[in-house]
Amino acid sequence: MSANPLDQLEIRALQQRDQVHGTIEELKGKVEEARAKLDVNTIARNHLLGASLVVSAIGFLSGYGLAGLFTRR
C-alpha cells in the first residue's frame, strides 16, 4: 500500500520549497550580475579615455567659438 497521503503532501511541499529556494537564488545571482554590469563607477573607469577626449574636444571647441565672438576677422 502507498504511504500516508499526508506524508506525500509533506514530501511534495519540501520539494516545492527547495525548488522555490533554488529559483530565488538564481534570481539573486542575475540581479547581482545586472547591478555589476550597470555600475556607473565601473563603466566610467572602463571608458575614461574616450570620455575625457570627448569632454576635452567640447571644451576646446566651445572656447574657440567664444574667443571668436570677441575677436575681429
VMD Tcl script that draws the C-alpha trace (Angstrom):
set ca {
  {0.00 0.00 0.00}
  {1.13 3.58 -0.57}
  {2.34 5.92 2.10}
  {0.05 8.12 4.08}
  {-1.39 10.95 1.88}
  {-0.21 13.46 4.48}
  {3.36 12.19 4.12}
  {3.13 12.55 0.34}
  {1.93 16.11 0.71}
  {4.79 16.91 3.07}
  {7.30 15.44 0.63}
  {5.80 17.45 -2.23}
  {5.87 20.61 -0.10}
  {9.55 20.06 0.69}
  {10.34 19.54 -3.00}
  {8.47 22.70 -3.97}
  {10.16 24.67 -1.20}
  {13.58 23.53 -2.45}
  {12.58 24.49 -6.00}
  {11.44 27.95 -4.85}
  {14.68 28.47 -2.90}
  {16.69 27.48 -5.98}
  {14.75 29.90 -8.16}
  {15.23 32.71 -5.66}
  {18.98 32.10 -5.51}
  {19.12 32.13 -9.31}
  {17.24 35.44 -9.44}
  {19.51 36.96 -6.79}
  {22.51 35.97 -8.89}
  {21.04 37.55 -12.01}
  {20.22 40.76 -10.14}
  {23.77 40.92 -8.78}
  {25.19 40.42 -12.30}
  {22.94 43.18 -13.67}
  {23.97 45.58 -10.89}
  {27.64 44.87 -11.54}
  {27.14 45.36 -15.26}
  {25.33 48.70 -14.80}
  {27.65 50.10 -12.11}
  {28.43 53.72 -13.01}
  {31.92 53.67 -11.49}
  {32.92 50.57 -13.43}
  {31.56 51.94 -16.69}
  {33.31 55.27 -16.15}
  {36.58 53.53 -15.30}
  {36.38 51.37 -18.43}
  {35.64 54.33 -20.73}
  {37.73 57.03 -19.04}
  {39.95 57.78 -22.03}
  {37.09 58.16 -24.50}
  {35.03 60.28 -22.13}
  {37.94 62.59 -21.36}
  {38.67 63.03 -25.08}
  {35.05 63.95 -25.80}
  {34.90 66.42 -22.91}
  {38.24 67.95 -23.94}
  {37.06 68.36 -27.54}
  {33.82 70.01 -26.42}
  {35.76 72.37 -24.14}
  {38.22 73.25 -26.89}
  {35.52 73.92 -29.47}
  {33.38 75.99 -27.11}
  {36.42 78.04 -26.05}
  {37.43 78.54 -29.66}
  {33.91 79.65 -30.55}
  {33.64 82.00 -27.58}
  {37.00 83.56 -28.40}
  {35.84 84.02 -31.98}
  {32.97 86.19 -30.77}
  {35.35 88.72 -29.22}
  {37.98 88.94 -31.96}
  {37.81 90.73 -35.27}
  {38.40 88.99 -38.53}
}
mol new
graphics top color blue
foreach p $ca { graphics top sphere $p radius 0.5 }
foreach p [lrange $ca 0 end-1] q [lrange $ca 1 end] { graphics top cylinder $p $q radius 0.2 }
display resetview
